[in-house]
Amino acid sequence: MDIKEKVTNTNIPKFFSKEMLITKKTLNENQLRYIYQKQLISDLDYKHKEWSKFVGK
């Protein structure tokens, strides 16, 4: 088996970028981190709005 065939026959899908190659697993992990951070920011924004109601009194 040729080395080129081994590389093309791998079962790990990769996404190409001019800067780097990343696996689908890494891409999914980064997406989950992003969603989590976005939710934290959303929660913080909500808490600030609630706190401002009490500070203004």
Secondary structure, 3 states (H helix, E strand, C coil): CCHHHHHHCCCCCEEECCCCEEEHHHHHHHHHHHHHHHHHHHHHHHHHHHHHHHHCC
